[in-house]
Amino acid sequence: MNEINLKDYELIIFDWDGTLMDSVARIVSCMQAAARKVELIVPTPEQIKNIIGLSLPKAINVLFPSCNEQQAEDVITQYKHHYIAEDKTPTPLFNNAVELLTELRGNDKLLAVATGKGRNGLERVWEISATKHFFHTSRCADEALSKPDPEMLLSILSELSVSADKAIMIGDTSYDLEMARNAGVASIGVTYGVHDKDILSLYQPKVIVDSLAEIQRLFNT
């Protein structure tokens, strides 16, 4: 993995949870609360972290493989309820997120989000974080096949008329980097979210970083 210059790319695509927003603890808390409410075995924090990035239906299948269709629907309903109305775990943007997005936009880069969140969820956190204006487009889990399928990225590339070799995906999970590889898009792995360097390195990212400040430096090298 070699140092790269983000100036070589026209389009930078970000994952959201665990990459731009520090929401992992809240996701874990809400999923455990949902499992208790539906009277299912409560998954461990590590088990929940490993499904972050997947669409909710796919995540539920992984976490609760023996639950029936009604239980799965109930878990999703309870999870959303706790995330929106009950759980108060803070979900701040990571350090340097706004500075990085501001710099990239100021240098005429196209920016997008490809997330495991549903559309309503992304719009809600965009409003809370006042960051929607940075992004030219986005794809959510209820608009395309779940990561690591490449559909989200291919759809973004098509909409913005950018070739795969001019785009790069930034994410904290194996699902992000595998999706990028499946789409023929370069990637950057970040270690401060869910998956560590050893896991991320399996998907041949251009570079793995420990902070958004490091990504800023990549743009300025």
N, C-alpha and C positions, 0 to 999 in steps of 0.2 A: 504494500500500500504506500503510495507516494503522495507528497504534498501536491495540492492542486490549486488552481486559481479560479475562483468563481466567475471572474470576468470572461472566462471561456464559454460560459453557459448563458443562454437567453432566458431560460425558465427555471426557477427554483421552486420545487414542490415540497411543502412541509407536511409531515404528520402533525397532529394536534396534541393529543394526550401523551404526556411524557416527553414531548419534544419542544413544544412552545409553552404549554401550560402544565404546571406541576399539580396534576389532578389524580395521580395514582393512588394516594392514600384515601381520597374520597371515593374513588371507584371501588377499592377494596372494602371500605366500610359499608357502602350501600349494597354491594353484592352479598356480603355476609348478613346484613339486616334482611334482605329480601329472602334469602334461604331460610332464615329463622321464621319469618312470617309464613312461608309456604310449608314449613315443617319438613325441610329437606336437610340432609347432612351439610353442615356449614363448611365450605371450602376454606383452606388455609390462605393466608395472604399471598404466599408464593404461588399457589395454584391460580389465584385470581390474577396476579400480575402477569402470568404466562398467557392469559387470554386477552389482555388489553391490546387493542388494535383490530381484533376480529369484530364482525357485526354481532349485535346482541344475540340473535337466534343461534348463530354458530358458536358463540361463546357459551351459551346455555347448554348446548349439546355436549360440549367438551367438559364443562364443570359438573353437569348432572346427567350423565348418559342414560340413566335408568328412569328418568322422570317422563311422565306422559305428556301429551300435547297441552292439556289444560294446565298442568303444573308449570310447564315451560312458559306459557302465556302469563300465568300468575307471577312467576319470578320476574319477567320483564316489566310487568305493570308495577310491581312493588319496587323494583330497582329504580325505575324512572321517578316514582313518587318520592322515594327517599332522597334521590339525587337533587330533585327540584325543590321539595318542600320540607324535608325533615333534617337532612344531614347538614351540618354547619362546618364540616372540615374545610379549611381554606383551600382555594385553588388559584394561587397567584401565577402570573406569567413567570417563567424562569428569568433569571438575571440576564440582561442584555438583549432580551427578545425584541422590545420596541426599538432599541438602538439599531439592531441588525436589520429589522424590517424597514426602518426609515432609511437606512443607508442603501439598501438594495433598491428600494423604490426611487430614491434620489439618483441612482445610477441607471435608471430606465430598465430595470429587470422586470420580467413578468413573474408574478408570484401566485402560487396556488396552494390549496390545502387538499389533501387526500386523507380522509379520516374514517375511523370505525364508528364515529358518532353518527346518529341520524341527523337529518336536515334541521329539525327543530332544535336539537341539542347544540349543533354548531352555531346556529343563528343566535341562540340564547347566550352562549359563552362569548361570541363575537360582540354582542351588545354589552355584556358585563365588562369585557376587557377593552372595549372601544378600539378594536383592531380590524374590523371588517373592511375598512377603506384601503387597507394595504393590499388586498388580494384581488386579482383579476377574475378568478373563478375558483370553484371548489367542487369536490365530489364526496358524497357521504355514503354510509353503508346501506341506506335505503334507496339509493339511486344506482347502484352497481353491485356486481358480485363482490363478496367479502375478500379482503386481502387474504392470501397473497395472489389472488387472481389479478391479472394486469388490467382489467377493464377500467378501473378508475383512472389510471394513468393514460391509457390509450385514448380515453374519452377527453381528458384534459388536453392532450397533445393535439387531437383533432380540432377541438374548439378554438384553440389559440394558434393553430397552424404552425406548430413548432415540431421539428423532426426530433426523434428520440435521442440522437447524439448531441443535441443542443439543450437537453434538459437534465436536471439532477434532482434526486429525491433525498430528503433529509429525514431520518427517523430513528427511533430508539428501540425498535423491536425487529426480530427476524422476519416478521410478516411484512414490514415496510421494505426491508432490503430484498427479500425474495420477490415481492411484487415488482420492485424496480428491475431486478434481474430478468424477470419474466417479460417485462415490457421493453427490454433492451435499453433501459435508462440507467445512467450512472447513479451512484448513491454515496451518501455520507452517513456513517453510523454515529450516534451519540450515546455515551455511556451513563448519563445521569438520570435516565428514565427507567426502563424495565430490564432490558437484557444487557449483559456485560460484554466486554471486548471479545472474549473467547467465542461467544455465540455469534455476535455480529460479524466477526471476521470470516465465518463460514460462508458468507454470501458475497464476498469479494467487493466490499465498498472501496471507493477510491481512497478514503481516509477515515479513521475513527477519532473522534474528538471527545473531550471531557466537559466542554462548556460551549455556549453560544458565542462567547468572546473569541474562542479559537476559530469559529466559523467566520467571524468578522475579519480576523487576521488573514484567513485564506483569501478573502476578497481583496485584501490590500497588499498581498505579496507580489 
